[in-house]
């Protein structure tokens, strides 16, 4: 039993076996599926867990409830890693009322064929549990259309009771929880980078809805954030909210991401020349990624983090090198705004890479092009080396100016 504060318990589980989240994003430190139980005059479960972990999950619930009934189950988010145990919960607690919004129930029937015992809520609706009261805040497209958050506040005078925000996937991060669940009881250092990676990979496309959600919460005094992945935030609540605010506004730090594809090393050598020139011109934050070696999850995180982006790749099969094509498509899907963009390419016998990168930017990315694109035939020459150096310096000068 893991008690967060009076009447509020953590009943989630850890997944240390899954290697890819959503079949896409690496999980070197695993992931937690967080669920919470409110033990008041009326009992209320907030979200469930992935169905593979149902048995430890139900044991956590019964450790708190014993033989008492479960009155309500709030569904903040319908993704199966949070809703996967709904049908089984209904078998253990057949009279539980499932709480969600209209869009929740549209999905509930499709995923789990549950159509009765439902309680629909709208934005601002409340539900009294006894000493505590729930208020529901609809936050569509953070990051599915049915997503909502639930605020738990005292409904009568409760000694030292504080406000809890059950936030769904918002404010979550990758990484399993190693014993403790509340931030003040653990070293959170590794979670900050994983929060940015989680946001950029999972939520990143939906910056405008995140901003709308933050505005809805602006007047709420949040003492605890109980997200569906990662730590329960208490000591670092304001920092967590600030991270989401910054990322959802696509605000970037001064710095440069250089991403390249290479087959025989010539494009990689050009990337090194560009990086050296940018560093000599004063750029301190430079990260380099080989798109065929680094999982794109980490590249996307760094593109969210830094203002400058330079990409380069060879021509391949009279088109653009495959992994660079994939990366540019992923970046365009994330709808990252306001980046400074430079590019270069190489070819052995047919020039295409530079033109294809240009097309990606013209049609999908719409970034602000800095410097002149560099096209390298076969290998670097003194002339193309100088052009690469000029591209690195141009990006440095633009970053310095801003």
N, C-alpha and C positions, 0 to 999 in steps of 0.2 A: 504494500500500500504506500503510495507516494502522495502525501498531502501537500497541496500548494498553499492553501490558506483555509480558514474556517469554512467548512461545508463544500470545498472544491478540491477534487482529487484528480490526479493524473492516472489514466488507465491505459495508456498507449503501449506500443511495442516497438522493438528494434528489428530491422532487417539488415543483417551483416552478410547476407549471401548474394543478394542481387548485385550484378556488376554494372548494369545499365538501367538508369531511370527512364521510364517510357520507351525502353529499347534503344535509347539514343545517348543519354548523358552519363558519363562515368561516375561511379560511386566508390572511390577508393576507400572511403571511411564509412560506407554503408549509408543508411537513411533511417529515420524514425517515422512511424505513423502514429501521430498523436491523437488521442481522444481524451475526453474529460467527463467526469461524473460529478454532478451537483447533488448532494445529499441533504435535502431540506424537508419540509413537510410533504412536498411533492418531490420526487426524484427525477432527474433529467440527465440523460447522456447527450453529450455534444460530439457528434460525428462518430464514425466507427473506424475500422482498420481494414487493410487488405485481407481478403478472405483466407489466405494461406495461414494467417496468424490468429485465426478466430479462437482457438482453444486457450492460448495464454491470455488473450483479450477477455474472454468471458470469465476466466479465473480472476483477473484483476477486478472486474465489475463485481463479482460475487464476494470478493474479499471485503468490499465496502458495503454492499447491500445485504449480504447474507440471504435470507429467504424472503426479504421484502420485495414488493413489485417495483418494476421500472415504469414510471408514469409517462414520461415524454422522451422523445429522441429528436434532437435538433439536427437537421441536415444542412450544414452551411455550404457544402460543395459535393457534387455528385460524381466526381472522378472516382473510379473503382478502388483506388488505393485508400479512399476515405469512406466510400459507401459500400464497399464490397461485402461487408458483414451484415448489411441491413436485413436480408431475408432470413438469415440464421438468428439474428437477434429477435425477430418477430416469432420464431419458433420457441425460443426460450421465454419470451415475454409477449404472449399473444395479444394482450390488451394494451400494449404500449401505443401511444399516439405519436405518429411521425409528423414532425413540424417542418414545413418548408414553404417556399413560395410557389406560385403557379408554374413557373418554368422548372422548378425542382420536380414537381409532380408529373410534368410532361415526360421527364427522363426516368422517373422512378418506375413507371409502368413499363417503359421500354427495356430498362436494364433488368429489373427484378420482378416484374409482373405484380407489383403491390399497388392496389387501387383502393383499399379501404383503410379505415382507421387513420385518416390524414387530417391534419389541421393546417389550413393555409394561413400564412401571415403576409402582411404587406409592410412596406417601409414605415417604421415608427411604431408598429404594433407592440404591445407589451404582454407579458404573461407572468403572473405572480406565482411563485413557488412556495412562499411562506415568508421567511425572513429575507429572502432574496427575490429579485425581480429581473426578468429578461426583457430586453428591448432589441428589436430586430432591425438591422440596417441593410437594405438591399444594395449590393455593390456589383451590378452586372458587368461582365467582361473583365473581372479580376480573378481569374482569367477565362472563365466560362460564362455563358449567359445567365445561369441560375445562381451564381455565387452571392452569398450574403455573409454578414458578420452578426454576431450576437454579443450584446453588452450585458453584463451581469452586475447589478447594483443593489445596495440594500433597499428593501421596501419598507423596513421599519428600522429603529435604532439597533444596530448590531455592533458590538464592541470590536473596534479595530478592523471592521470589514472594509475592503477596498474594492475599487472598480476593476473588473476583469473584462478584457476584450477577447472573445473567441473569434479569431480572425480568418479562419480557413487557411488557404494557401498563402495569403498575404503575410509578409514578414517572416516567412519560413526560410529554411536553408537545408542544404545537403549535410549529411553526417549523422551517424547514430549517436545516441546519448549514452555516455559511459558511466552509468550509476546515477549521478545527479540529473535532475531535469530543469531546475531553476538556475538562471545564469549566475547568480551570486554564489552558488555552491560549486562552480566549475571554472576551469580556465577556458575562456571563450575565444582565445586568439585565433584558432583555426576556423572558427565559424564565420568570421567577418568576410574572408575571401569567398567562402562557400555560400554566403548569403548573396553576394554579388553575382556569383556564377549561377546560382539558382534563379535569381531575378532575371538575369539576362537570357538564360536558356528557356525558362518556363513562362515568365510573365512579360518579358521584355517588349513584345509587340504592343502591349496595351497600356502605354504610358498615360494617355488621356483618361481612360477609365480609372486608373490608379489615382490620378490627381483629383478626379471627381469624388472618389471614395475618401481620400484624405480630407477634402473639404467637408464632407458629411460628418467626419469624426472630429473636426477642428474644435468643437465646443465640449468634447468629452474628456474628462480627466481620466486618463488611462494609467492605472497602477501596474497592471499585469497584461501582457500580450501572450495569449495562448494560441499559438499557430499550430497547424497540422503537421509541420516538419520542423525539427530543430529544437533548440532550447525554449523553455518558457522565459520570456523576457520580463524582468522586473527592475534590476539596477540600471539596465541599459535601454529602457523604453524609448527615451528621447533620441538616443543615437540610432536606434533601429528605424524609427519613423523618419529621421533625417536621411538615412541611406535610401529609403524608398522614395522619399521626396526628390532627392537628387537624381536618382536613376530614372525615375518616371518623367523628369523634365529633360532627360538626355544630356544633362550637364556633365561635362568631361573635364578631367585634369589636364594640365599641359603635359604632353608626352606623345610618343610616337609608337605605333604598332607597325612592324614590317612583316608582311606575310608573303611567302614565296613558295612556288613549286619548282622542283628541279629534277632532271633526269640524270644528267652527267656532270653537274656541278657548275655549269656556266652561269645559270640564273642565280644560283646561290652566291657565287662570287660577286655578281652585280649587287645583290642585296647587302653584302658585307661592305662594299664600297659606299653605298648610300648611307648605311648606318654609321660608318666612320665619319663621313662628311657631316652628317647631322650632329653627331656627338662633338666633333671639333667646333661646330658652329654654336654649341651651347645647350643642346637638348640632353637633359640628364636622364629622363625617364624614357628609355627605349627598350621595347621587348620585340624579339624576333621569333617567328614561328615558321617551321617547315610544314606546309599544309598537309603533307602526306604522313607526317610523323606525329604531330601534335593533334590530339582530338579537338575537333572544332569547338567543342564546349568551352575550352579555355581561351580560344581565340576570340569567340564572341564576347566572353567576359571582358577581355582586354580592350576590345573595340568599344564596348560601353564605357570603359574606364578612361581612355585617352582620346584626345581631340584629333590627333593626326593619324592617318592610315595610308600606307603605301603598299601596294600589292604588285607582284610580278610573277610571271609564269611563262613556260615555253609554249609554242604552238605544238599541238598534238593532233594527228589525223585531220589536218587542215582546219582545226578549231582550237579551242582553249583547253589547256591541260585540265584533266577531269576534276581533280580535287580542288583546283581554284574555281572552276565552274560551280561546284557544289557549295563552296564557301560563299561565293558572291550571291548565290541563290538564298542561302541561309541568312545572310546579312540583310538582304532585301526583304525577306519575310519578317524579320524582327523590326523593320521600319525604324531603324536607328537614325536619328536626325542630327544634322549640324556637324558633320565631320569634314575635315580637310583631307583631300584625296590626291594622291600621286600614284603613278603606275608605270610599269616597264614590262618588257617582254623580250623573248628571244626566239630564234627560229633557225633551223638548219637549211631548209631549201624552199619553204613557203611561209611567208609572213601572214600571221592571222591573230596572234595572241593580243597584241596591243589594240587592234581594232575591236576585238571581242570585249576586252575590258572596258574600252571606251563606250561600247554599246550598252554594257551592263549599267554603267553610270548614267548614260543619257536616258535610258528607258526605265530603270528600276531604282537605282540608289539615289541619284540626284545630289551628289556631294559636290562641294566646292573644290574644283580642281586647282592644285597648286603646282607650279613649275611646268616643265615640258616633259611629256612622256618620252621614255627612252626605248628604242628598238635596237636589239643586238642581234647581228647576224653571226651565227656560229659561236663566236667567243668575243670577249672584250678586246677592244682596240684602244689605243690612246684617246681617240675621239669619243668613243662611247663611255670609256672610264670617266672622262671629263664631264660628260652629260649626266652620268650617275651622281657624280659629286655635286653638280649643280642642282640636281633634284633634291638631294639631301639638304643642301644649304638653303634652298628655297623653302622647304618645309620648316626648317629651323627658324628662318627669318619670320615666317608667317606666325609660327607659334609664339615667338618672342614678342611680336607686335601686339598679339592679343593678350 
